[in-house]
Amino acid sequence: MTDAPAHVVEPDLPVARARALHEQLDAAAAATPVGDPVPRSSIDLLAQADLLGLMVPAAVGGQELPLTEIVDVYAEVSRADGSLGWCHFAADSAAAYFGAYLDDDGVAEVFADGVPLVAGQFAPNGTATVDGDDLIVTGDYQFGSGIAHASWAGAGILTQPEGDDPGAYVFACFPVGLAELDGNWDVLGLQATASWDYHVRDVRVPRRWAFDFFAPTVHRGGPLYRLGVPPQPPAGHAGWAIGVTRRILDEARAIAAGTTPGRRHQPRRLRAVPLRVRRARGSVPGRSGVGARGVRRRRGGGPVARRRVAHHGEPGARGLPAREPGGCRHRPAALPAVRDAGAARGAHPTVLPRPARRVAALLRLAGRSRRSGAPCSTRPDPAMATRGVPLDGQESAAAGLARLLGAELDVVVAEAPGIVADDDIEHLHRWRVAIRRSRSILAATDGVLDDGAIRHLRRDLRG
């Protein structure tokens, strides 16, 4: 059960009265057994709060509120109980039809006990023959939302042509006891609307309880009723849709509030682009523009090791394997080019984001692995071979891993200037694919590198 809405409105307004019923209507809905109609107690609460007949002409006992207020009330009731909200607007709009378009004799009977609860389907699923002032009606109807508690049933009817009478499409109502209820409402949503099928056979309906759908005569009510029947139900549908959507948001908020706090449950901070652009901090000997901040690692309280993505000099220096024929080892000379490309476009010198620096750091670690002597698989994952990096079964696993990661780092470096220029979204797409492939490579080669040395690097590749 969610908290009642906290908006502040005048307490005597209908929408405020509807809002005040939120907890009671919500609790009643929660207590309703699956398959049962909305509880009668919920309808009684609406009646006691004077929330029935919102759209019904004032001349027959309705409230005839402005449409905006009507929609607001429908929304509040639907927010508390979607099934009740549906039945509420369906009964209200049906009663409005008959209150506006029946003649005085018909209204005197149908509204004898106040605004009635009307339910039914008004599609022309029945036929009638005219017998004097009565219609003899036979028809099969569906979707009688709220008919379990209704006092009058509605029906759409086609009268049979006779003589000079071409027939007509009429809306009629009759006491609900004249209809046979057939059930047939086995659904996942709006179960409590009890929108059952029903049928009538040769039921006699006085003509004064019906009106012509296409050319109704407005006997009472304001400008709304001069528009005819079609514009009235959409107000109910709109209010219902607004209400249940708000309820969905209420439930989502309640679920989110109950989520166990922790690192894994905290939302990730959104960034406009996954590329950090920083101001130059001056020239630092021995460092390239990429990775100038370095990567810090601390394990088991030991010394802090700085592993920087630096210019590694000639092939084979400090952990980077020499380029082999057909290989794709990372080219250090490309790193300053990324910085220069950004500066040439008037941007600040570019620093690749943490995931890219981690790829380069992993590349260096591959050459220092304690398990570097392990044989390289001759049957690599096919996904890893798409960069054109064949694996040699005679080389060490670390050397093969270094070439695979180097191929991805080549892509990262090559796409960075395009990301800075922001001239094609494909640069960012290919950059991200390279980072994801680096993660996949590490997952598929688990055990080649020292877990303790790469745990934080692997985690940061998700950043």
ABEGO torsion letter per residue (X at the ends): XBBBBABBBBAABAAAAAAAAAAAAAAAAAABBBGBBBBAAAAAAAAAAGABGAABBAAAGBAGBBAAAAAAAAAAAAAABAAAAAAAAAAAAAAAAAAAABBAAAAAAAAAAEBBBBBEBABBABBBBBBEABBBBBBBBBGBBGAAABABBBBBBBBBBBEABAEBBBBBBBBAAABBBAEGBBBABGAAAGBBBBBBBGBBBBAAABBBAABBBBABEBAAAAAEAAAAAAAAAAAAAAAAAAAAAAAAAAAAAABBBEAAABBBBBBABABBBBBBAEBBBGBBABGAAEBBBBBGGBBBBBBBBBBAEBBGBGGBBBBBBGBBBBBAAAAAAAAAAAAAAGBBBBBBBAAAAAAAAAAAAAAABAAAABBBBABBBAAAAAAGBBBBAABBAAAAAAAAAAAAAAAAAAAAAAAAAGABAAAAAAAAAAAAAAAAAAAAABGABBAAAAAAAAAAAAX
